[in-house]
Amino acid sequence: MATVAVVLPSLLLMGIVITVLNRFYESPHVAKIRHAVQGGVLALIVLAILSIGQAVATNIITLIMTIAAFALLITFKQKLHPILIIFIFGLIGVLLF
């Protein structure tokens, strides 16, 4: 029940915002807001990547594994599922550490 009390207000607010945005989706002002929000979201994702990266890449082996996983994801983005990359590098981590 506590979960419902925590999640419900956010869901209701998101529903209201989506309803309003759908009405004005084609408006130039809403397009500007969407572009601004996308930039903010990208900045938050980059910040999260840097924060997690500093905690994870603590030695040269984990740094090399991180770069290799990223390179595989970029190179084979449509052919290689990210879960497979996580599984493969998890196994490599078990073998190395």
C-alpha positions in Angstrom: 0.0 0.0 0.0 2.9 2.3 0.7 4.2 1.8 -2.8 0.9 2.9 -4.2 1.1 6.1 -2.1 4.6 6.8 -3.4 4.0 6.0 -7.0 0.4 7.2 -7.6 1.1 11.0 -7.4 3.9 10.7 -10.0 1.7 8.7 -12.3 -1.2 11.1 -12.0 1.0 14.1 -12.7 2.7 12.4 -15.7 -0.8 11.5 -17.1 -1.9 15.1 -16.8 1.3 16.5 -18.4 1.1 14.0 -21.3 -2.5 14.9 -21.9 -1.7 18.6 -22.0 1.4 18.1 -24.2 -0.4 15.9 -26.7 -2.9 18.8 -27.3 -0.1 21.2 -28.0 2.5 18.8 -29.5 2.8 20.7 -32.8 3.2 24.1 -31.2 6.6 25.7 -31.8 6.8 26.6 -28.1 6.3 23.0 -27.0 8.9 21.9 -29.6 11.4 24.4 -28.0 10.6 23.0 -24.5 11.1 19.4 -25.8 14.5 20.2 -27.2 15.5 21.9 -24.0 14.4 18.9 -22.0 16.3 16.5 -24.2 19.5 18.5 -23.6 18.9 18.4 -19.9 18.2 14.6 -20.0 21.4 14.1 -22.0 23.4 16.1 -19.4 22.0 14.0 -16.6 22.8 10.7 -18.4 26.4 11.9 -19.1 26.7 12.9 -15.4 25.5 9.4 -14.3 27.9 7.7 -16.7 30.8 9.7 -15.3 29.8 9.1 -11.7 29.3 5.3 -12.2 32.5 5.2 -14.3 34.6 6.6 -11.6 33.3 4.0 -9.1 33.6 1.1 -11.5 36.9 1.7 -13.4 39.1 1.6 -10.3 42.0 -0.3 -12.0 43.4 -0.8 -15.5 41.6 -4.1 -16.1 38.2 -2.7 -15.3 38.9 0.4 -17.4 39.9 -1.8 -20.4 36.8 -4.0 -19.9 34.6 -0.8 -19.8 36.1 0.6 -22.9 35.9 -2.8 -24.7 32.2 -3.2 -23.7 31.4 0.3 -24.9 33.3 -0.3 -28.2 31.3 -3.5 -28.8 28.0 -1.8 -28.1 28.8 1.0 -30.5 30.2 -1.3 -33.2 27.4 -3.9 -33.1 24.5 -1.7 -31.8 21.9 -3.5 -33.9 23.4 -7.0 -33.9 24.5 -7.5 -30.3 22.1 -7.2 -27.4 23.3 -5.2 -24.4 22.3 -8.0 -22.0 24.6 -10.3 -23.8 27.5 -7.8 -23.3 26.7 -7.6 -19.6 26.7 -11.4 -19.4 29.9 -11.8 -21.3 31.8 -9.2 -19.3 30.3 -10.6 -16.1 31.8 -13.9 -17.0 35.2 -12.3 -17.8 35.0 -10.5 -14.5 34.4 -13.8 -12.6 37.4 -15.3 -14.4 39.7 -12.4 -13.8 38.8 -11.5 -10.3 
